[in-house]
Amino acid sequence: MKYIYTLLLLGAIAGVSYGFYVRPEDPKLGEFLIGISIAITFFITMPLFIYKRWKNRNVKDYMLTKENIEKMRDYTKENKL
């Protein structure tokens, strides 16, 4: 899966680069390549990466609940001593 992210990201970077290279000669094709590459980055690569990173995590550990606030207070009290 790591290689798929890398290939998608490198393909998007190559597409943007080639789009900027072609844009002076053929503006329509250049703009199209730049747009498709950015869309692939933000609508395919980023959600896949975010899903992979958050797959096995508990969201409640990162929310400010009363229990987590008390844990933070206890932790700071212990470290001040």
mmCIF file of the N, C-alpha and C atoms, coordinates in Angstrom:
data_MODEL
# 
_entry.id   MODEL 
# 
loop_
_atom_site.group_PDB 
_atom_site.id 
_atom_site.type_symbol 
_atom_site.label_atom_id 
_atom_site.label_alt_id 
_atom_site.label_comp_id 
_atom_site.label_asym_id 
_atom_site.label_entity_id 
_atom_site.label_seq_id 
_atom_site.pdbx_PDB_ins_code 
_atom_site.Cartn_x 
_atom_site.Cartn_y 
_atom_site.Cartn_z 
_atom_site.occupancy 
_atom_site.B_iso_or_equiv 
_atom_site.pdbx_formal_charge 
_atom_site.auth_seq_id 
_atom_site.auth_comp_id 
_atom_site.auth_asym_id 
_atom_site.auth_atom_id 
_atom_site.pdbx_PDB_model_num 
ATOM 1   N N  . MET A 1 1  ? 0.823   -1.189 0.000   1.00 0.00 ? 1  MET A N  1 
ATOM 2   C CA . MET A 1 1  ? 0.000   0.000  0.000   1.00 0.00 ? 1  MET A CA 1 
ATOM 3   C C  . MET A 1 1  ? 0.870   1.257  0.000   1.00 0.00 ? 1  MET A C  1 
ATOM 4   N N  . LYS A 1 2  ? 2.016   1.164  0.664   1.00 0.00 ? 2  LYS A N  1 
ATOM 5   C CA . LYS A 1 2  ? 2.924   2.305  0.728   1.00 0.00 ? 2  LYS A CA 1 
ATOM 6   C C  . LYS A 1 2  ? 3.382   2.713  -0.669  1.00 0.00 ? 2  LYS A C  1 
ATOM 7   N N  . TYR A 1 3  ? 3.589   1.728  -1.521  1.00 0.00 ? 3  TYR A N  1 
ATOM 8   C CA . TYR A 1 3  ? 4.050   2.022  -2.874  1.00 0.00 ? 3  TYR A CA 1 
ATOM 9   C C  . TYR A 1 3  ? 2.953   2.651  -3.730  1.00 0.00 ? 3  TYR A C  1 
ATOM 10  N N  . ILE A 1 4  ? 1.705   2.314  -3.433  1.00 0.00 ? 4  ILE A N  1 
ATOM 11  C CA . ILE A 1 4  ? 0.592   2.928  -4.172  1.00 0.00 ? 4  ILE A CA 1 
ATOM 12  C C  . ILE A 1 4  ? 0.525   4.415  -3.858  1.00 0.00 ? 4  ILE A C  1 
ATOM 13  N N  . TYR A 1 5  ? 0.670   4.793  -2.566  1.00 0.00 ? 5  TYR A N  1 
ATOM 14  C CA . TYR A 1 5  ? 0.673   6.209  -2.195  1.00 0.00 ? 5  TYR A CA 1 
ATOM 15  C C  . TYR A 1 5  ? 1.820   6.937  -2.878  1.00 0.00 ? 5  TYR A C  1 
ATOM 16  N N  . THR A 1 6  ? 2.967   6.315  -2.873  1.00 0.00 ? 6  THR A N  1 
ATOM 17  C CA . THR A 1 6  ? 4.144   6.932  -3.483  1.00 0.00 ? 6  THR A CA 1 
ATOM 18  C C  . THR A 1 6  ? 3.942   7.127  -4.980  1.00 0.00 ? 6  THR A C  1 
ATOM 19  N N  . LEU A 1 7  ? 3.420   6.099  -5.644  1.00 0.00 ? 7  LEU A N  1 
ATOM 20  C CA . LEU A 1 7  ? 3.182   6.213  -7.087  1.00 0.00 ? 7  LEU A CA 1 
ATOM 21  C C  . LEU A 1 7  ? 2.135   7.279  -7.412  1.00 0.00 ? 7  LEU A C  1 
ATOM 22  N N  . LEU A 1 8  ? 1.054   7.332  -6.636  1.00 0.00 ? 8  LEU A N  1 
ATOM 23  C CA . LEU A 1 8  ? 0.035   8.355  -6.875  1.00 0.00 ? 8  LEU A CA 1 
ATOM 24  C C  . LEU A 1 8  ? 0.598   9.756  -6.673  1.00 0.00 ? 8  LEU A C  1 
ATOM 25  N N  . LEU A 1 9  ? 1.368   9.928  -5.612  1.00 0.00 ? 9  LEU A N  1 
ATOM 26  C CA . LEU A 1 9  ? 1.929   11.249 -5.332  1.00 0.00 ? 9  LEU A CA 1 
ATOM 27  C C  . LEU A 1 9  ? 2.961   11.649 -6.381  1.00 0.00 ? 9  LEU A C  1 
ATOM 28  N N  . LEU A 1 10 ? 3.836   10.728 -6.758  1.00 0.00 ? 10 LEU A N  1 
ATOM 29  C CA . LEU A 1 10 ? 4.829   11.044 -7.791  1.00 0.00 ? 10 LEU A CA 1 
ATOM 30  C C  . LEU A 1 10 ? 4.163   11.301 -9.141  1.00 0.00 ? 10 LEU A C  1 
ATOM 31  N N  . GLY A 1 11 ? 3.111   10.547 -9.449  1.00 0.00 ? 11 GLY A N  1 
ATOM 32  C CA . GLY A 1 11 ? 2.369   10.785 -10.678 1.00 0.00 ? 11 GLY A CA 1 
ATOM 33  C C  . GLY A 1 11 ? 1.710   12.152 -10.688 1.00 0.00 ? 11 GLY A C  1 
ATOM 34  N N  . ALA A 1 12 ? 1.169   12.565 -9.550  1.00 0.00 ? 12 ALA A N  1 
ATOM 35  C CA . ALA A 1 12 ? 0.549   13.882 -9.461  1.00 0.00 ? 12 ALA A CA 1 
ATOM 36  C C  . ALA A 1 12 ? 1.589   14.991 -9.597  1.00 0.00 ? 12 ALA A C  1 
ATOM 37  N N  . ILE A 1 13 ? 2.740   14.819 -8.974  1.00 0.00 ? 13 ILE A N  1 
ATOM 38  C CA . ILE A 1 13 ? 3.807   15.814 -9.090  1.00 0.00 ? 13 ILE A CA 1 
ATOM 39  C C  . ILE A 1 13 ? 4.304   15.893 -10.529 1.00 0.00 ? 13 ILE A C  1 
ATOM 40  N N  . ALA A 1 14 ? 4.455   14.734 -11.166 1.00 0.00 ? 14 ALA A N  1 
ATOM 41  C CA . ALA A 1 14 ? 4.888   14.716 -12.562 1.00 0.00 ? 14 ALA A CA 1 
ATOM 42  C C  . ALA A 1 14 ? 3.842   15.364 -13.463 1.00 0.00 ? 14 ALA A C  1 
ATOM 43  N N  . GLY A 1 15 ? 2.568   15.118 -13.179 1.00 0.00 ? 15 GLY A N  1 
ATOM 44  C CA . GLY A 1 15 ? 1.499   15.725 -13.971 1.00 0.00 ? 15 GLY A CA 1 
ATOM 45  C C  . GLY A 1 15 ? 1.468   17.234 -13.845 1.00 0.00 ? 15 GLY A C  1 
ATOM 46  N N  . VAL A 1 16 ? 1.649   17.739 -12.638 1.00 0.00 ? 16 VAL A N  1 
ATOM 47  C CA . VAL A 1 16 ? 1.681   19.195 -12.440 1.00 0.00 ? 16 VAL A CA 1 
ATOM 48  C C  . VAL A 1 16 ? 2.901   19.787 -13.144 1.00 0.00 ? 16 VAL A C  1 
ATOM 49  N N  . SER A 1 17 ? 4.039   19.137 -12.998 1.00 0.00 ? 17 SER A N  1 
ATOM 50  C CA . SER A 1 17 ? 5.261   19.634 -13.642 1.00 0.00 ? 17 SER A CA 1 
ATOM 51  C C  . SER A 1 17 ? 5.119   19.654 -15.161 1.00 0.00 ? 17 SER A C  1 
ATOM 52  N N  . TYR A 1 18 ? 4.608   18.571 -15.707 1.00 0.00 ? 18 TYR A N  1 
ATOM 53  C CA . TYR A 1 18 ? 4.425   18.513 -17.157 1.00 0.00 ? 18 TYR A CA 1 
ATOM 54  C C  . TYR A 1 18 ? 3.358   19.517 -17.616 1.00 0.00 ? 18 TYR A C  1 
ATOM 55  N N  . GLY A 1 19 ? 2.346   19.713 -16.798 1.00 0.00 ? 19 GLY A N  1 
ATOM 56  C CA . GLY A 1 19 ? 1.325   20.708 -17.122 1.00 0.00 ? 19 GLY A CA 1 
ATOM 57  C C  . GLY A 1 19 ? 1.901   22.112 -17.204 1.00 0.00 ? 19 GLY A C  1 
ATOM 58  N N  . PHE A 1 20 ? 2.782   22.462 -16.260 1.00 0.00 ? 20 PHE A N  1 
ATOM 59  C CA . PHE A 1 20 ? 3.419   23.779 -16.315 1.00 0.00 ? 20 PHE A CA 1 
ATOM 60  C C  . PHE A 1 20 ? 4.390   23.881 -17.493 1.00 0.00 ? 20 PHE A C  1 
ATOM 61  N N  . TYR A 1 21 ? 4.983   22.764 -17.867 1.00 0.00 ? 21 TYR A N  1 
ATOM 62  C CA . TYR A 1 21 ? 5.896   22.756 -19.015 1.00 0.00 ? 21 TYR A CA 1 
ATOM 63  C C  . TYR A 1 21 ? 5.134   22.949 -20.331 1.00 0.00 ? 21 TYR A C  1 
ATOM 64  N N  . VAL A 1 22 ? 3.987   22.323 -20.449 1.00 0.00 ? 22 VAL A N  1 
ATOM 65  C CA . VAL A 1 22 ? 3.212   22.358 -21.692 1.00 0.00 ? 22 VAL A CA 1 
ATOM 66  C C  . VAL A 1 22 ? 2.343   23.612 -21.787 1.00 0.00 ? 22 VAL A C  1 
ATOM 67  N N  . ARG A 1 23 ? 2.019   24.225 -20.682 1.00 0.00 ? 23 ARG A N  1 
ATOM 68  C CA . ARG A 1 23 ? 1.072   25.339 -20.641 1.00 0.00 ? 23 ARG A CA 1 
ATOM 69  C C  . ARG A 1 23 ? 1.396   26.507 -21.566 1.00 0.00 ? 23 ARG A C  1 
ATOM 70  N N  . PRO A 1 24 ? 2.638   26.930 -21.727 1.00 0.00 ? 24 PRO A N  1 
ATOM 71  C CA . PRO A 1 24 ? 2.887   28.052 -22.654 1.00 0.00 ? 24 PRO A CA 1 
ATOM 72  C C  . PRO A 1 24 ? 2.525   27.718 -24.112 1.00 0.00 ? 24 PRO A C  1 
ATOM 73  N N  . GLU A 1 25 ? 2.698   26.478 -24.525 1.00 0.00 ? 25 GLU A N  1 
ATOM 74  C CA . GLU A 1 25 ? 2.411   26.107 -25.906 1.00 0.00 ? 25 GLU A CA 1 
ATOM 75  C C  . GLU A 1 25 ? 0.937   25.751 -26.107 1.00 0.00 ? 25 GLU A C  1 
ATOM 76  N N  . ASP A 1 26 ? 0.360   25.018 -25.148 1.00 0.00 ? 26 ASP A N  1 
ATOM 77  C CA . ASP A 1 26 ? -1.038  24.589 -25.243 1.00 0.00 ? 26 ASP A CA 1 
ATOM 78  C C  . ASP A 1 26 ? -1.711  24.828 -23.893 1.00 0.00 ? 26 ASP A C  1 
ATOM 79  N N  . PRO A 1 27 ? -2.268  26.027 -23.698 1.00 0.00 ? 27 PRO A N  1 
ATOM 80  C CA . PRO A 1 27 ? -2.826  26.368 -22.376 1.00 0.00 ? 27 PRO A CA 1 
ATOM 81  C C  . PRO A 1 27 ? -3.943  25.431 -21.926 1.00 0.00 ? 27 PRO A C  1 
ATOM 82  N N  . LYS A 1 28 ? -4.764  24.979 -22.843 1.00 0.00 ? 28 LYS A N  1 
ATOM 83  C CA . LYS A 1 28 ? -5.882  24.128 -22.462 1.00 0.00 ? 28 LYS A CA 1 
ATOM 84  C C  . LYS A 1 28 ? -5.396  22.784 -21.901 1.00 0.00 ? 28 LYS A C  1 
ATOM 85  N N  . LEU A 1 29 ? -4.453  22.153 -22.566 1.00 0.00 ? 29 LEU A N  1 
ATOM 86  C CA . LEU A 1 29 ? -3.894  20.881 -22.097 1.00 0.00 ? 29 LEU A CA 1 
ATOM 87  C C  . LEU A 1 29 ? -3.134  21.065 -20.792 1.00 0.00 ? 29 LEU A C  1 
ATOM 88  N N  . GLY A 1 30 ? -2.357  22.134 -20.695 1.00 0.00 ? 30 GLY A N  1 
ATOM 89  C CA . GLY A 1 30 ? -1.600  22.397 -19.473 1.00 0.00 ? 30 GLY A CA 1 
ATOM 90  C C  . GLY A 1 30 ? -2.504  22.583 -18.268 1.00 0.00 ? 30 GLY A C  1 
ATOM 91  N N  . GLU A 1 31 ? -3.546  23.384 -18.424 1.00 0.00 ? 31 GLU A N  1 
ATOM 92  C CA . GLU A 1 31 ? -4.489  23.605 -17.326 1.00 0.00 ? 31 GLU A CA 1 
ATOM 93  C C  . GLU A 1 31 ? -5.198  22.299 -16.952 1.00 0.00 ? 31 GLU A C  1 
ATOM 94  N N  . PHE A 1 32 ? -5.544  21.497 -17.948 1.00 0.00 ? 32 PHE A N  1 
ATOM 95  C CA . PHE A 1 32 ? -6.195  20.219 -17.689 1.00 0.00 ? 32 PHE A CA 1 
ATOM 96  C C  . PHE A 1 32 ? -5.291  19.291 -16.885 1.00 0.00 ? 32 PHE A C  1 
ATOM 97  N N  . LEU A 1 33 ? -4.028  19.182 -17.278 1.00 0.00 ? 33 LEU A N  1 
ATOM 98  C CA . LEU A 1 33 ? -3.093  18.304 -16.561 1.00 0.00 ? 33 LEU A CA 1 
ATOM 99  C C  . LEU A 1 33 ? -2.868  18.774 -15.125 1.00 0.00 ? 33 LEU A C  1 
ATOM 100 N N  . ILE A 1 34 ? -2.741  20.059 -14.947 1.00 0.00 ? 34 ILE A N  1 
ATOM 101 C CA . ILE A 1 34 ? -2.543  20.605 -13.604 1.00 0.00 ? 34 ILE A CA 1 
ATOM 102 C C  . ILE A 1 34 ? -3.773  20.326 -12.741 1.00 0.00 ? 34 ILE A C  1 
ATOM 103 N N  . GLY A 1 35 ? -4.945  20.552 -13.288 1.00 0.00 ? 35 GLY A N  1 
ATOM 104 C CA . GLY A 1 35 ? -6.184  20.333 -12.536 1.00 0.00 ? 35 GLY A CA 1 
ATOM 105 C C  . GLY A 1 35 ? -6.401  18.878 -12.165 1.00 0.00 ? 35 GLY A C  1 
ATOM 106 N N  . ILE A 1 36 ? -6.192  17.973 -13.118 1.00 0.00 ? 36 ILE A N  1 
ATOM 107 C CA . ILE A 1 36 ? -6.369  16.546 -12.842 1.00 0.00 ? 36 ILE A CA 1 
ATOM 108 C C  . ILE A 1 36 ? -5.361  16.071 -11.796 1.00 0.00 ? 36 ILE A C  1 
ATOM 109 N N  . SER A 1 37 ? -4.130  16.542 -11.898 1.00 0.00 ? 37 SER A N  1 
ATOM 110 C CA . SER A 1 37 ? -3.098  16.119 -10.940 1.00 0.00 ? 37 SER A CA 1 
ATOM 111 C C  . SER A 1 37 ? -3.418  16.589 -9.527  1.00 0.00 ? 37 SER A C  1 
ATOM 112 N N  . ILE A 1 38 ? -3.880  17.814 -9.402  1.00 0.00 ? 38 ILE A N  1 
ATOM 113 C CA . ILE A 1 38 ? -4.236  18.326 -8.077  1.00 0.00 ? 38 ILE A CA 1 
ATOM 114 C C  . ILE A 1 38 ? -5.465  17.611 -7.542  1.00 0.00 ? 38 ILE A C  1 
ATOM 115 N N  . ALA A 1 39 ? -6.426  17.321 -8.403  1.00 0.00 ? 39 ALA A N  1 
ATOM 116 C CA . ALA A 1 39 ? -7.615  16.588 -7.977  1.00 0.00 ? 39 ALA A CA 1 
ATOM 117 C C  . ALA A 1 39 ? -7.250  15.186 -7.490  1.00 0.00 ? 39 ALA A C  1 
ATOM 118 N N  . ILE A 1 40 ? -6.357  14.516 -8.197  1.00 0.00 ? 40 ILE A N  1 
ATOM 119 C CA . ILE A 1 40 ? -5.906  13.184 -7.763  1.00 0.00 ? 40 ILE A CA 1 
ATOM 120 C C  . ILE A 1 40 ? -5.234  13.274 -6.397  1.00 0.00 ? 40 ILE A C  1 
ATOM 121 N N  . THR A 1 41 ? -4.433  14.314 -6.202  1.00 0.00 ? 41 THR A N  1 
ATOM 122 C CA . THR A 1 41 ? -3.747  14.469 -4.918  1.00 0.00 ? 41 THR A CA 1 
ATOM 123 C C  . THR A 1 41 ? -4.737  14.647 -3.779  1.00 0.00 ? 41 THR A C  1 
ATOM 124 N N  . PHE A 1 42 ? -5.710  15.541 -3.947  1.00 0.00 ? 42 PHE A N  1 
ATOM 125 C CA . PHE A 1 42 ? -6.584  15.880 -2.831  1.00 0.00 ? 42 PHE A CA 1 
ATOM 126 C C  . PHE A 1 42 ? -7.785  14.968 -2.681  1.00 0.00 ? 42 PHE A C  1 
ATOM 127 N N  . PHE A 1 43 ? -8.262  14.342 -3.742  1.00 0.00 ? 43 PHE A N  1 
ATOM 128 C CA . PHE A 1 43 ? -9.456  13.516 -3.622  1.00 0.00 ? 43 PHE A CA 1 
ATOM 129 C C  . PHE A 1 43 ? -9.176  12.020 -3.576  1.00 0.00 ? 43 PHE A C  1 
ATOM 130 N N  . ILE A 1 44 ? -7.969  11.602 -3.908  1.00 0.00 ? 44 ILE A N  1 
ATOM 131 C CA . ILE A 1 44 ? -7.653  10.172 -3.868  1.00 0.00 ? 44 ILE A CA 1 
ATOM 132 C C  . ILE A 1 44 ? -6.498  9.901  -2.909  1.00 0.00 ? 44 ILE A C  1 
ATOM 133 N N  . THR A 1 45 ? -5.356  10.572 -3.112  1.00 0.00 ? 45 THR A N  1 
ATOM 134 C CA . THR A 1 45 ? -4.170  10.283 -2.315  1.00 0.00 ? 45 THR A CA 1 
ATOM 135 C C  . THR A 1 45 ? -4.346  10.686 -0.850  1.00 0.00 ? 45 THR A C  1 
ATOM 136 N N  . MET A 1 46 ? -4.820  11.893 -0.592  1.00 0.00 ? 46 MET A N  1 
ATOM 137 C CA . MET A 1 46 ? -4.972  12.359 0.789   1.00 0.00 ? 46 MET A CA 1 
ATOM 138 C C  . MET A 1 46 ? -5.964  11.521 1.595   1.00 0.00 ? 46 MET A C  1 
ATOM 139 N N  . PRO A 1 47 ? -7.174  11.233 1.091   1.00 0.00 ? 47 PRO A N  1 
ATOM 140 C CA . PRO A 1 47 ? -8.078  10.391 1.896   1.00 0.00 ? 47 PRO A CA 1 
ATOM 141 C C  . PRO A 1 47 ? -7.526  8.993  2.163   1.00 0.00 ? 47 PRO A C  1 
ATOM 142 N N  . LEU A 1 48 ? -6.842  8.397  1.190   1.00 0.00 ? 48 LEU A N  1 
ATOM 143 C CA . LEU A 1 48 ? -6.232  7.084  1.422   1.00 0.00 ? 48 LEU A CA 1 
ATOM 144 C C  . LEU A 1 48 ? -5.169  7.163  2.511   1.00 0.00 ? 48 LEU A C  1 
ATOM 145 N N  . PHE A 1 49 ? -4.351  8.199  2.463   1.00 0.00 ? 49 PHE A N  1 
ATOM 146 C CA . PHE A 1 49 ? -3.299  8.369  3.466   1.00 0.00 ? 49 PHE A CA 1 
ATOM 147 C C  . PHE A 1 49 ? -3.900  8.610  4.847   1.00 0.00 ? 49 PHE A C  1 
ATOM 148 N N  . ILE A 1 50 ? -4.910  9.464  4.938   1.00 0.00 ? 50 ILE A N  1 
ATOM 149 C CA . ILE A 1 50 ? -5.536  9.755  6.231   1.00 0.00 ? 50 ILE A CA 1 
ATOM 150 C C  . ILE A 1 50 ? -6.205  8.507  6.786   1.00 0.00 ? 50 ILE A C  1 
ATOM 151 N N  . TYR A 1 51 ? -6.869  7.742  5.936   1.00 0.00 ? 51 TYR A N  1 
ATOM 152 C CA . TYR A 1 51 ? -7.501  6.500  6.396   1.00 0.00 ? 51 TYR A CA 1 
ATOM 153 C C  . TYR A 1 51 ? -6.457  5.529  6.947   1.00 0.00 ? 51 TYR A C  1 
ATOM 154 N N  . LYS A 1 52 ? -5.346  5.415  6.235   1.00 0.00 ? 52 LYS A N  1 
ATOM 155 C CA . LYS A 1 52 ? -4.287  4.499  6.675   1.00 0.00 ? 52 LYS A CA 1 
ATOM 156 C C  . LYS A 1 52 ? -3.731  4.914  8.035   1.00 0.00 ? 52 LYS A C  1 
ATOM 157 N N  . ARG A 1 53 ? -3.531  6.205  8.246   1.00 0.00 ? 53 ARG A N  1 
ATOM 158 C CA . ARG A 1 53 ? -2.942  6.684  9.496   1.00 0.00 ? 53 ARG A CA 1 
ATOM 159 C C  . ARG A 1 53 ? -3.898  6.582  10.681  1.00 0.00 ? 53 ARG A C  1 
ATOM 160 N N  . TRP A 1 54 ? -5.219  6.704  10.449  1.00 0.00 ? 54 TRP A N  1 
ATOM 161 C CA . TRP A 1 54 ? -6.184  6.709  11.544  1.00 0.00 ? 54 TRP A CA 1 
ATOM 162 C C  . TRP A 1 54 ? -6.931  5.385  11.684  1.00 0.00 ? 54 TRP A C  1 
ATOM 163 N N  . LYS A 1 55 ? -6.549  4.378  10.937  1.00 0.00 ? 55 LYS A N  1 
ATOM 164 C CA . LYS A 1 55 ? -7.299  3.125  10.887  1.00 0.00 ? 55 LYS A CA 1 
ATOM 165 C C  . LYS A 1 55 ? -7.435  2.458  12.258  1.00 0.00 ? 55 LYS A C  1 
ATOM 166 N N  . ASN A 1 56 ? -6.400  2.351  13.036  1.00 0.00 ? 56 ASN A N  1 
ATOM 167 C CA . ASN A 1 56 ? -6.424  1.615  14.303  1.00 0.00 ? 56 ASN A CA 1 
ATOM 168 C C  . ASN A 1 56 ? -6.399  2.521  15.528  1.00 0.00 ? 56 ASN A C  1 
ATOM 169 N N  . ARG A 1 57 ? -6.859  3.731  15.389  1.00 0.00 ? 57 ARG A N  1 
ATOM 170 C CA . ARG A 1 57 ? -6.825  4.664  16.520  1.00 0.00 ? 57 ARG A CA 1 
ATOM 171 C C  . ARG A 1 57 ? -8.227  4.922  17.044  1.00 0.00 ? 57 ARG A C  1 
ATOM 172 N N  . ASN A 1 58 ? -8.281  5.258  18.301  1.00 0.00 ? 58 ASN A N  1 
ATOM 173 C CA . ASN A 1 58 ? -9.542  5.578  18.941  1.00 0.00 ? 58 ASN A CA 1 
ATOM 174 C C  . ASN A 1 58 ? -9.683  7.096  18.982  1.00 0.00 ? 58 ASN A C  1 
ATOM 175 N N  . VAL A 1 59 ? -10.745 7.612  18.409  1.00 0.00 ? 59 VAL A N  1 
ATOM 176 C CA . VAL A 1 59 ? -10.942 9.055  18.320  1.00 0.00 ? 59 VAL A CA 1 
ATOM 177 C C  . VAL A 1 59 ? -11.168 9.659  19.698  1.00 0.00 ? 59 VAL A C  1 
ATOM 178 N N  . LYS A 1 60 ? -11.728 8.911  20.620  1.00 0.00 ? 60 LYS A N  1 
ATOM 179 C CA . LYS A 1 60 ? -11.995 9.434  21.964  1.00 0.00 ? 60 LYS A CA 1 
ATOM 180 C C  . LYS A 1 60 ? -10.713 9.793  22.715  1.00 0.00 ? 60 LYS A C  1 
ATOM 181 N N  . ASP A 1 61 ? -9.596  9.201  22.340  1.00 0.00 ? 61 ASP A N  1 
ATOM 182 C CA . ASP A 1 61 ? -8.326  9.551  22.981  1.00 0.00 ? 61 ASP A CA 1 
ATOM 183 C C  . ASP A 1 61 ? -7.898  10.975 22.648  1.00 0.00 ? 61 ASP A C  1 
ATOM 184 N N  . TYR A 1 62 ? -8.400  11.534 21.559  1.00 0.00 ? 62 TYR A N  1 
ATOM 185 C CA . TYR A 1 62 ? -7.985  12.857 21.101  1.00 0.00 ? 62 TYR A CA 1 
ATOM 186 C C  . TYR A 1 62 ? -9.050  13.922 21.345  1.00 0.00 ? 62 TYR A C  1 
ATOM 187 N N  . MET A 1 63 ? -10.171 13.555 21.965  1.00 0.00 ? 63 MET A N  1 
ATOM 188 C CA . MET A 1 63 ? -11.235 14.509 22.250  1.00 0.00 ? 63 MET A CA 1 
ATOM 189 C C  . MET A 1 63 ? -11.070 15.059 23.655  1.00 0.00 ? 63 MET A C  1 
ATOM 190 N N  . LEU A 1 64 ? -11.514 16.289 23.856  1.00 0.00 ? 64 LEU A N  1 
ATOM 191 C CA . LEU A 1 64 ? -11.454 16.890 25.187  1.00 0.00 ? 64 LEU A CA 1 
ATOM 192 C C  . LEU A 1 64 ? -12.696 16.500 25.975  1.00 0.00 ? 64 LEU A C  1 
ATOM 193 N N  . THR A 1 65 ? -12.606 15.380 26.629  1.00 0.00 ? 65 THR A N  1 
ATOM 194 C CA . THR A 1 65 ? -13.674 14.945 27.521  1.00 0.00 ? 65 THR A CA 1 
ATOM 195 C C  . THR A 1 65 ? -13.266 15.262 28.952  1.00 0.00 ? 65 THR A C  1 
ATOM 196 N N  . LYS A 1 66 ? -14.209 15.127 29.848  1.00 0.00 ? 66 LYS A N  1 
ATOM 197 C CA . LYS A 1 66 ? -13.911 15.419 31.255  1.00 0.00 ? 66 LYS A CA 1 
ATOM 198 C C  . LYS A 1 66 ? -12.801 14.502 31.791  1.00 0.00 ? 66 LYS A C  1 
ATOM 199 N N  . GLU A 1 67 ? -12.830 13.239 31.390  1.00 0.00 ? 67 GLU A N  1 
ATOM 200 C CA . GLU A 1 67 ? -11.803 12.297 31.834  1.00 0.00 ? 67 GLU A CA 1 
ATOM 201 C C  . GLU A 1 67 ? -10.423 12.688 31.318  1.00 0.00 ? 67 GLU A C  1 
ATOM 202 N N  . ASN A 1 68 ? -10.334 13.078 30.058  1.00 0.00 ? 68 ASN A N  1 
ATOM 203 C CA . ASN A 1 68 ? -9.034  13.461 29.491  1.00 0.00 ? 68 ASN A CA 1 
ATOM 204 C C  . ASN A 1 68 ? -8.507  14.746 30.112  1.00 0.00 ? 68 ASN A C  1 
ATOM 205 N N  . ILE A 1 69 ? -9.392  15.683 30.425  1.00 0.00 ? 69 ILE A N  1 
ATOM 206 C CA . ILE A 1 69 ? -8.946  16.917 31.083  1.00 0.00 ? 69 ILE A CA 1 
ATOM 207 C C  . ILE A 1 69 ? -8.405  16.603 32.461  1.00 0.00 ? 69 ILE A C  1 
ATOM 208 N N  . GLU A 1 70 ? -9.068  15.703 33.199  1.00 0.00 ? 70 GLU A N  1 
ATOM 209 C CA . GLU A 1 70 ? -8.571  15.308 34.519  1.00 0.00 ? 70 GLU A CA 1 
ATOM 210 C C  . GLU A 1 70 ? -7.226  14.592 34.409  1.00 0.00 ? 70 GLU A C  1 
ATOM 211 N N  . LYS A 1 71 ? -7.053  13.760 33.391  1.00 0.00 ? 71 LYS A N  1 
ATOM 212 C CA . LYS A 1 71 ? -5.758  13.095 33.181  1.00 0.00 ? 71 LYS A CA 1 
ATOM 213 C C  . LYS A 1 71 ? -4.652  14.115 32.932  1.00 0.00 ? 71 LYS A C  1 
ATOM 214 N N  . MET A 1 72 ? -4.958  15.149 32.140  1.00 0.00 ? 72 MET A N  1 
ATOM 215 C CA . MET A 1 72 ? -3.958  16.183 31.869  1.00 0.00 ? 72 MET A CA 1 
ATOM 216 C C  . MET A 1 72 ? -3.607  16.943 33.132  1.00 0.00 ? 72 MET A C  1 
ATOM 217 N N  . ARG A 1 73 ? -4.604  17.255 33.942  1.00 0.00 ? 73 ARG A N  1 
ATOM 218 C CA . ARG A 1 73 ? -4.341  17.970 35.198  1.00 0.00 ? 73 ARG A CA 1 
ATOM 219 C C  . ARG A 1 73 ? -3.491  17.128 36.144  1.00 0.00 ? 73 ARG A C  1 
ATOM 220 N N  . ASP A 1 74 ? -3.830  15.849 36.265  1.00 0.00 ? 74 ASP A N  1 
ATOM 221 C CA . ASP A 1 74 ? -3.046  14.955 37.118  1.00 0.00 ? 74 ASP A CA 1 
ATOM 222 C C  . ASP A 1 74 ? -1.615  14.832 36.614  1.00 0.00 ? 74 ASP A C  1 
ATOM 223 N N  . TYR A 1 75 ? -1.449  14.771 35.306  1.00 0.00 ? 75 TYR A N  1 
ATOM 224 C CA . TYR A 1 75 ? -0.116  14.647 34.730  1.00 0.00 ? 75 TYR A CA 1 
ATOM 225 C C  . TYR A 1 75 ? 0.714   15.878 35.017  1.00 0.00 ? 75 TYR A C  1 
ATOM 226 N N  . THR A 1 76 ? 0.130   17.068 34.911  1.00 0.00 ? 76 THR A N  1 
ATOM 227 C CA . THR A 1 76 ? 0.891   18.286 35.184  1.00 0.00 ? 76 THR A CA 1 
ATOM 228 C C  . THR A 1 76 ? 1.222   18.412 36.659  1.00 0.00 ? 76 THR A C  1 
ATOM 229 N N  . LYS A 1 77 ? 0.314   17.967 37.531  1.00 0.00 ? 77 LYS A N  1 
ATOM 230 C CA . LYS A 1 77 ? 0.589   18.004 38.974  1.00 0.00 ? 77 LYS A CA 1 
ATOM 231 C C  . LYS A 1 77 ? 1.744   17.082 39.340  1.00 0.00 ? 77 LYS A C  1 
ATOM 232 N N  . GLU A 1 78 ? 1.793   15.903 38.729  1.00 0.00 ? 78 GLU A N  1 
ATOM 233 C CA . GLU A 1 78 ? 2.871   14.959 39.018  1.00 0.00 ? 78 GLU A CA 1 
ATOM 234 C C  . GLU A 1 78 ? 4.219   15.483 38.534  1.00 0.00 ? 78 GLU A C  1 
ATOM 235 N N  . ASN A 1 79 ? 4.229   16.164 37.408  1.00 0.00 ? 79 ASN A N  1 
ATOM 236 C CA . ASN A 1 79 ? 5.498   16.647 36.849  1.00 0.00 ? 79 ASN A CA 1 
ATOM 237 C C  . ASN A 1 79 ? 6.011   17.903 37.537  1.00 0.00 ? 79 ASN A C  1 
ATOM 238 N N  . LYS A 1 80 ? 5.137   18.645 38.205  1.00 0.00 ? 80 LYS A N  1 
ATOM 239 C CA . LYS A 1 80 ? 5.574   19.848 38.910  1.00 0.00 ? 80 LYS A CA 1 
ATOM 240 C C  . LYS A 1 80 ? 6.290   19.510 40.205  1.00 0.00 ? 80 LYS A C  1 
ATOM 241 N N  . LEU A 1 81 ? 5.996   18.370 40.774  1.00 0.00 ? 81 LEU A N  1 
ATOM 242 C CA . LEU A 1 81 ? 6.628   18.005 42.050  1.00 0.00 ? 81 LEU A CA 1 
ATOM 243 C C  . LEU A 1 81 ? 8.029   17.676 41.838  1.00 0.00 ? 81 LEU A C  1 
# 
